[in-house]
Amino acid sequence: MSEAVIVAAVRTPLGRRGKALAGIHPVDLGAHVLNAVIARAGVEPEAVDDVMMGCVSQVGEQSWNVGRNAVLAAGWPFEVPATTVDRQCGSSQQTLHMAAAAVESGQAKMVVAAGVESMSRVPMGSSAGSSEGPDGWPYGPSVRRRFAAEPHVNIGVPVPFNQGISAELVAQKYGIDRPRMDAFALSSHQKAQAARSSGAFAAEIAPVGEVHHDEGIRADATLEALAGLKPAFTEDGMVTAGTSSQISDGASAVLVTTEEHARALGLRPIAKFKAATVVGSDPVIMLDGPIAATKQLLEKAKVSIGDVDTYEVNEAFASIPLAWMDAVGADEAKLNPRGGAIALGHPLGASGARLATTMLHHMQAGGAQLGLQTMCEGGGMANACLLELL
């Protein structure tokens, strides 16, 4: 079986909610990265066999197969198909896994794995409907009955599962305290600011009009300011807005093929797709799935965490990468070297391919040979994959 390789990866700058990218339809944001990624690779759209686009809130402007609409908006031939994938926060990491599987199995020669989310135009929770109905839609009566006896499920929240509550539960379970989360959030901004100032992000970003930079980075963030924030989800909790990922707009895309096909087209691959896994986890605590996914991935790839040179662990909340790091024995110096979603933002459906793009460009810049990416996901799931620089 052929091995999958990545030949290009790109993302938009990430816009803050209601700011620079809020005026752009998500279909056009998706189209922007589709054209940018093939331009980076130097291929025509006709060379693409399929487009897989992650998106979480698939309603309104992001409904009716936003991936297909992005292909049409990009001006690509009608013959290029597309699908839209929802694995919650890991949606576009899932498209990367699917794209790799498609080319390795011979079902396609070249696939774009992408993601988009305009959280300004389609607010988070738009697809959840009302929780006040008799069935608690979208969970339904059976799901609500199954988890009704679980502790913390309905503490001040209108649905059975709330990620903010889950972030608190992760902190409690793994012994992560407030000062450590605040310090981690500060480091995210500091690393992101350093990357922006040095120009490290320039190679991975396809500017949108006059928007060249991520809007969420706070160069003036301080530990004192973070420590002064009130708990965001429970009155006596530890998780604050400052230790949570930012609500953002953005899109990302990764071009996947095989080494043989890349050679035939005269393309130079960036990295090899070494291994991947996806797991389910307790949907109440929800967000510690990356721990099990990472352990399964390392076993599958027959490597240790010490063999990995860089890690991208999505900063949905500060407690998640901290718990992950402690549980798998990872080196904090290798974790999210360009900052993460706390500083950059977390446009849900775009974040998986965004993490891959950032990690790949860090690896290309001489930062690492072997990179690991993992993400927690709504409903209690997690993806993880391993990439090797070529």
N, C-alpha and C positions, 0 to 999 in steps of 0.2 A: 504494500500500500504506500502511495506517495505521502510525503510529509508536507504539512501546510507551512507556508511562510508568509510573512507580512512584508509588503513592498512599499507601503506608504501609510501614514497616520497623521490626522490633522483634526483640529477642533476650532470652534469659534472662541473669541473671548467670552467669559462668563459674565452676564449682566445681572445686576441686582434687580430684585422685584420692582417693577414699575419704572425702571431707569432705561439705560441706553438701548437695550434690545426689545423692550416691551412693545414697541410700535411695529415689530416685524412678525408677520404671520409664521407660525411654526413650520408650515409647509415650505416657506421660503428659506427659513433657517436650515431645514434639512437639505433643501436643494443646494444651498451654499456649500455645505461640506461635501456633498456628493461631487460637485464640480471641482472643488479644491483638492480632493484626494486623488482623483484621476489625473488632474493637472500635475500634482506632485510626482506621480508615478510616470507620467508621460504616455498614458494610454488613452484611447478613445472610448466613449461610453459603450460602443458596440462590443467591446471586448469583455464587458461585464455580463455574466450569466444570470446573476440574481442580486437583489438588494434586500438586506434584512435590517430593519430599523426598530430599535427599542423605543418604547413610549409607554408611560404608566397611565396617565389620565387620558384615555382614548375616548373622549367625548368632545362635542363642539368642534372647534377648529382642529382638533387632533383625532377626530373620528374618521370613519370610512377609509381605513388603511392609509394612515399618514405617510407611510413609506412609499406606497405607490404614487400618491399625490406629489411627493417630493421628487420622484423620478420624472414625472410629467412637468413639474415646475422647473426642473433643471434643464429642460429641453432635450432630454435623452430620447432615443428611439422608443416608439410604443412597444417594441418587442422585448425591452428589458423589463422583467417582472419585479415585483417587490412584495414583501410581507411585513407586518408589524407585530412585534413580540412584546409580551408583558410578563416579565419575571420581577416585577416591582423594581426596586432600586438597581438591581442587577440586570435590567432588561438588555442593555447594549453589551454587557459582558456576555450575556447568553447568546446574543447574535454573533459575537466573535467565536464562541465555542461552536455554534451551528455552522458558521461559515467554514471553519477549519474542518469540521466533519464532512461537509459537502465536497470540498476539494480533495480531501484525503480518500474519500470513497469513490471518487470519479463522477459524482453526480453533477459537478460543475467544475470549470477550470478557473474561474475568477469570480469572487463574491465580495461585495461591499458589506461590512458589518458596521452599522451606524446607530445613532440614537439622537433623539431630539426631545426637548421639553420646554415649553414656554409656560412657566409657572405664574407669570404675570397675567397672561391671557386665558389660561385654563388653570385656575387655582387648585392647589393640592386638595384632594377630597371631592373634586367635582364629580368623579365617577362613583362616589360612595352612596349617593342618594341620601334619603332621610333615615335616621335610625329610630324614628318615632313610630313607624308602622308596626303592625302586629308581628311581622316576621323579621324585623331588624335587618332589612335588606341593606347590603348585599350578602350578609352572612347567613341569613335564613334561620328558621327555628331550630333545626337540628344542630347546627354549629353552636348557637347560643346555649342550647340545653347541655351540650357536651362540656362547655367550659364555664357554665354558670357557677360551679362550686370552686373554681380556681381562685386563689387569693389574689387581690389587687386588680382583678379584671375590670370591675366597674367602679373604681374609685374616681368619681368625678368626671368620668369620660362617657360619652354617649354610645360607644360601640365596644364590643368585647376586647378589641386589641388596639392599643395605643402605643406608638413607638416611643414617645416621651416617657411613658410609664416603664416601658421595657428597658430604656436606657438607665433608668433608676434601678431597676431590678438587676441589670448586669453589674452596675457599680456595687450594689450590695453583695451579690453572689461572689464577685471576684475581689472584693476588698479594695475598691478604687475610691479614694476620698476626694472631697471637693478641691483642696489645694492642688492635688496632682492633676486633676482635670483642667483647672484654670491654667496651670503652667503649660500643659500640653496645648491648649488653645492658643496661648501666647506664642509658643514655638511655631505653630502652624502659620500664623501671620508673619512671624519673623523670617521663616524659611521662604515663604511665598514672596515676601517683599525683596529678599535677597536675590531670588531667581528673576523677579521682574527687573530689578535694578541692574543686574548683570547682563540682561538681554537673553537669558536662558530660555524664556518662554517664546521668543520671537519665532524660532524654527517650528514650533508646534501649532502656532495660532495662525489661522486664516482670518485677517481683519474683516469686519463687517462694516462697510462704508468707512466712516471715520473712527470707528471703535476698534482700537488696537490692543487694549489691555483689559485684564479682569478687573471688575469694579469692586469686588468684595474685600480686597486686601486692605487691612487697616495698619498702615505704617506706624501710626501713633498709639497702637494698642499697648496697654500696660497691665501688669498683674493687679495693681490696685483697682483699676477700672473693672476688670473681670471679677475680682473678688467682691465688688460692690453690687453686682447684679442679683436680682431676686430669683429664686427658683421658678422655673417656667411651667412645671407640670404638676407638682404637688406642693402644698404649703411649706412642708418641712423637708423638701427634696434637695438634691445637690446639683441637678442638671439645670443649666441656665441657657438663655439665648446665646450667650457667649461661648458655651461649650457644645453648641448644636450646629449642625451644618446650615449654611445660608440658603434661603429660598432664591432660586436663580433661573435664568433663561440661558439656553445654549444648545449646541449640537456638536456632534463629533462623528468621525468616520475612519475606518481602518480597511485597507484593501488587502485581501487574502487570496493567495493562489498556491500553486505547488512550486517547488524549486525547479522542476523540469520545465514547467510552463513559463516561469519567470525567465529562465535561461533562453527559451525559444523566442521570447519577446524582447530579449536584450535588457531585461530589468535586473537590478541588483537588490536582492532581498535584504531587509533590515534585520529580521529575526526569525527564528524557527519557533513554531508553536509546539512546545514539548509535551505538555500533558494538561488535562483539564478534569474537573469534577464538579458536581453539584450535589448538595445534601439538603435534607429537610431537618428542621429543629423545632423545639417546643415553641408554638406560636404565641405563647403568653410572654415568656422572657424574650423570645423572638430573635434577638439581635446577636446572639453568641454563636450562630452557625459557622462563621468564618474559622473558628477554632477547629471544629470537626472537619470542615472542608479542607483546611490546610494540612491537617494530619493525614487525611486520606490522600491528598495530592502528593505529598512528599513520599508516602509509602508507594504510591503508584509509579512515581518517577524514580524511585530508589535513590533519593538524595536526602540530606539532612538540612535542617533550617540553617545550619552554619555554612552550607555550601552555596546558599543563595546570597547574592550580592546586594540586592535592593528589594524592598517590599513596598507595594502600594496597597494600603488597607483603607477602605473608604471611611472617612471621618463623619459618618452620620451623626454621631455624638462622640465626645472625647472618651467616654468610658469604653467604647467598642475597641478601637485599636490598642488601648492600654490593657484591657483584659486579654485581648488576642496575644499581645506581646508577652505578657506574663505566662500565659498558658502554653505557648509553643516555644518559649525560650529564645525569642528573637532579640536582635541587637537594635536598640533604639536609634543608634546612629545611622542605620540603614533604612529607617522607616519614613516614608513620605518625604524624601529629601527636598522636594520643591513645595512643601506645604500640601494641605489637603482641603477637603470640602468646608472645613470650618472657616478657612480664609478665602478660598477660591469660589465656593458655592457648590451646590448639589442639584443641578437640573436633572431630575430623577432619571428619565429615560436615556439621557445622554451620558450619565456619569461613568458607566462601565467602559465605554470606548474612550471617554476622556481620560480615565485613569491609565488605560493601556497606552494612549498617545503620549501622555506625560512620562510614563515609565520608559517607553521606547526611546524618546528623545533624550532622556537622562542617560540611558544606556549608551546611545550613540555618541553622546558628548564625553564618553570615557568614564562614566560613573559606575558601570557594572557590566558583567558578562551574563549573569543569570538573574532573571527578575520574576518575582512572584506577585500576583495580584489577587485580592479577594474582597468580597463585598457581602455585608449583611443585607437581608431582603425582607420586605413586609410579608407577614404570614408565617415567618419562621423558615427561611431558606438561606443558602449561601452558595455562591459560585467561587471557584478558585482556578487559576491557571498559571502555568509556568512558561516563560518565554526565554529563549537563548539568543544572544546577539550573534549575528553572522558577520 
